Amino acid sequence: MFDVAIIGAGMSGLICAQQLQQAGYRVVVVEKSRGLGGRVTTRRLQDTCADRGLSYLIANGELTTSLVELLTCQDILQVWTDTVHEFRADFGLKAVKGVPLYTAPKGMSAIARFLAKDLEIQLSKRVVSLSLFDDCWHLQFENSNTQVVAKAVVVAIPAPQALTLLKPIALPVVLDSLRQVEFSSCISVIAGYPANMPLPVWRSLTVIDDDTLAWIGNDSSKRLGMNTPVFVFHSAAKFAQTYIDTEDLQPIGQQLLNKAAKLFPELANPDWLQCDRWRYAFPTIPLADNCLNAYTPQPLLCCGDWCGGFNLEGAMRSGNAAAKQINQVLQPTSS
């Protein structure tokens, strides 16, 4: 029996869980994946690692600034670069001096691990239904007879997934709000290259106005002692929309690399590559409110980067807002 069950161990869910636990609530976080962080995740492969989702942090708001300061003091984050390069067909390569980009040398998933510290988290637990019985929410998992029971629930997953889960229990107005949210997709590729590969001058490169390729990062430049160059490629939204449902992504990833190689021939021949799909990578039409109240008899709220913003700052603000609303209507068991 918990005070609050949080569905989703992305940044918004972890922030919400930390706030509620610090307020004295007994909290559990359930996550369908094997790892934490949502898109703040690192893949370990070929005796190295690479950030396959969120590649860096920018302190572009009050909450992200505080998080960057905290994680820097904990030696989790460091400045990667303060120069972002851009490439556009009509002007070529351009260096833009700007705000620092922060990365985690041990992988961006270290951020999620830090936020999950001291939380009760159950991984590989996909919630397939919510039901209200005896003034408590009962969470039923896929391929399991076990349940989690809680007085309140926070749904911290992308809006289309929340819509599927809440259809049987939420009011039509709540479901309509979830339907309004739209996302763009992204296909990412991690590629490893020979040790003698000539490295480009840039670390973070944004490709402007291209329908195929959106961004390239020299991921190995984040880590000392990396002998093998590793690059990460992010597709443009239009490209991802076309291929997001393709069963075998390897040929699609090769298309991304072929496009990159036209711009930078040194990227043409990787030793290996691995692909990922992010169906709900970036909210393009978020809700105006910082969190969504389902107005059920027992507290049920939704939060995420699709509430009140587009980025990590919005995700953190949303997690905090959900925690605040729970705290207004619930009392911790320990009190």
N, C-alpha and C positions, 0 to 999 in steps of 0.2 A: 504494500500500500504506500503510495507516494502522494505528496501534495501536488506536484506538477510533473507531467510527462511531456517532454519536448521531442517532437518528431523531426529529425534532421540535425546532423552534426556539422552543418556548415557554419560560417562565421556568425551569422545572425542567431542561430540556435545556441551556439556556444556562449556568445555574449549574454543572451537571455538567461541561460542556465547559470552562469557565474553570478549574475546580478541577483537572481532568486535564491541561490544557495547562500550567498553572503547575507541575505536578509533573513536567513534562518529556515527556509523551506527545504523539505526533503525532495530532491529533484532527481529524475532519471532522464537521460538522453538516449533515444533509440535511433539507430541509423541503419539503413538498408545495405550500405556498402561495407567493405572490410576495413576502410580507413576513415579518418576524420578530415574535416575541412572543406568538403565540397570541391570547388575549383581551386582552393588553396591546397594543392597536393603535389607530391613529388614522386616520380617513378624511379625505382632503383633497378638498374640494368647494366649489363656489360661492364661490371666492376666499377660503375660510377652511378650518378644520379642526375636527373634533370627535372625541372619544373614544367609539368605538362599542362597546367592551367594558368592560374595567376602567376605572372613572372616577376612582379616587383610591386612595392608599395610606394605611394606618394602621400606625403602628409598634406592633404588638401582640405582638411576640415579639423574641427576641434577634437573629434574623437580619434581620427586617424593620427593626428599629431601626437596625442597622448599615448596612443598605442605604439607608435614608432619610437617615442622617447623611452617608454618602458622596455620594449624589446631590444633597443640598442643598449640600454643599461644592463640587460641580462645577457649581452653578447649573442643574441639570436639574430639581430639584424645589423647590417652595415651598409654604407653607401656603395652602390654599384657603379654609378656614373651620374654626372650632372649634365651630360651632353647627349641629346637625342638626335639621331640622324634621320633624315627624311629622304625618300626617293620618289620622284615623280618623272614621268616620261618626258615632259617638256623642259625640265631644268636639271635632271640628274640628281646627284647626291648633294645634300645640304646638311650641315651641322647646325643644330639649334641649342644654344646654351640655355638651361632652364633650371627647374627645381631638381633636387637630388632624387634619384630612384634608389630605393632601399631593397636589398635582397637578403635572403638567409643563406649563408655559405653551406649549411648542412641541409638545405632544401627548404622550400616554403612551407612544407608540412610541419616544420618545427614550430611555426606560429600556432597552428591548430593544436599541436601537442601541449604547448604552453597554456593555451586557454582551457584545455580539457583537464588540466591538472586538478586533482582532488574531486572531480566530478564522477558520478556513477554513469557509465556509458555502456550500452549494449550494442555491439556491432553485428552486422549481418542479420539484422532484424527488420524485415519489411512489414510495415503495418498495412493490413488489407481492409480492416474495418474498425469503426468506432461505434460503441453503443453505450447508452446511458442507463444505468441500473442502480437503484438505491443511492441516488445522488452522487454517483461516481462514474467516471469514464472507464470503460473497459477496452483496452487495445488488443486486438487479435492480430497475430503474426502469420505470415505465409508459411505453410508447411510446418506448423507448430501448434500444439495444443495448449501451450502456455499463454498467459495473458499478463499484461501490466494494468494495474488499477490505480487511478489517480483522481484527485478532486478537480483538477484543471488540466487542460491540454493546450500546448502551443504547437502549431503546425508551421515548421520552419523549412519548408520545401518549396520548389518553384510552383507558381500559381496553377499551371495546368495539372500538376500532380495533386495539389491540394484540392482542386475541383473534383477530380475523380474520387478522392477519399471522402469528401464532404457531401457529395451529391445526395446520399440517402438521408442526411440528417440536418442540413443547413437550410435556412430560409431562401426563397428564390432571389431576394435582393442581394444576399451574400454571394450566391452562385453567379449572379450577373456581374458582380464586381470582379470576381475571379476570371470570368470570361473576357473582361475588358483588357486584361494584362496580355501584352505580347512580348515575345523574345526573339532575338536573332540567334542563330546557331553558329558554331565554329568547329572546324576540323583542325586538329593540331598534329604536328609531326615532330618527333624527336629523331635526329640523325647524327650518327657518329662518323668522324672522318679520320683519315690517316694522320699520324703524329707530325709528319712533315708538311702538312697542308699550309699554304700561305694564308695567314689570318687577315681579315679585313680590318680597317681602321675603326670601325664602329662596333659597339656592343649591343645597342638597341636601335633597330631600324624600322621605322614606320613607312609602309608603302602607300602612297597617296593615290586615291582615285583609281584603284585597280579592282576588277571584279573577281580576281582569283586569290591574290595574296595580300594580306593586311599587315603582317609584322614578322620580323625575323630577329631572334636574339642569340647572341653568342653565350650560351648558357654556361659553358665551361669557364668563362672569364669570371664567374661569380666565386670560383673555388680555387684556392691555392693548390699547387702541386698537381694540377690536371695536365696529364701528358697527351691525352687524346681530345681533340676538339669536338665539342658537342653543340649542335645548333637546334633551336626550336623554331618551328614555323607555324604561324596561325593563318588560317584561311580568311578570306573576305566572307561576309555574310551571304552574298549571292551565291558564291561557290558552295558554301556549306549547305544552303537550302536545296541545292540541286542534288547533292550526294549524301546527305545526312543519313538516309536509310539504306545505303549500299552495304550489303553484308560483308564483303571483303574490302576493307579500306586501304590495303596496301597499294593497289594501282592508283587510287585517288591521291594518296600521299605522294606517290611518285609524280603525279601531275603537278602538285604544289612545288616539289623540288625542281621539276623541269622549268617552271616559271621563274623560280628563284635563280636558277643557273643562267637564264637569259640575261638577268641583271648582273649576276656575279658568277662568272664561270667557275671559280674555285669551289662552288657549292655543288657541282654537277655529279660528283662520284662518291657518295658516302659508302662506308663499309657496311652500314646497317641502318635501318630505319624502323620506327614503330609509330603507329597512328592511334589517335583517340578522337572520339566524337563528343561534343558538348552540345546537346540539343537545346539547353536553356542557358546559353553562355552569357548573354547580355540582355537585360530588360530594355526594350525599345519604347514600350508604352507602359509605364508603371502606374500604380495607384497614387493618388495625391496624399493619402493619409499614411502615417508612419507604420501603422499596423491595422489589421482588419479584424473587427470584433464580429463573431458569428451570432451573438445575442441568443445563445442557448441557455437552458436552465442552469447548467454548471458552466463555469468559464471555459471558453474555447476561442483562441485567437490565432491569427495567422501573421507571420512576419517574414521578412527577407529583403534582398536588395531590390525587389520589385515593389516595395512599399516606400513611397516618399523619396525615391532617388534611383540612381542608376549604378552606383559604385559601392566600394567598401564602406565609405562613410555612411551611405544610406542603409546598408545592411546592419551596421553597428547601431545606428540610430533606431532602426526598426526593432532590433532585439531589445534595446533598452526600453522602448515604448511598450512592447508587449509585457516585459517584466513589471513595469510601472502599473499597467492596468491590472495585471494579476494581483499585485500587492494591494490594490485599492479595494478588491472584493474578497480577498482570501486572507486567512490568518495562518501562519506557520504552525504545524502540529506541535513543534517544540515549545511554542509559547502557551 
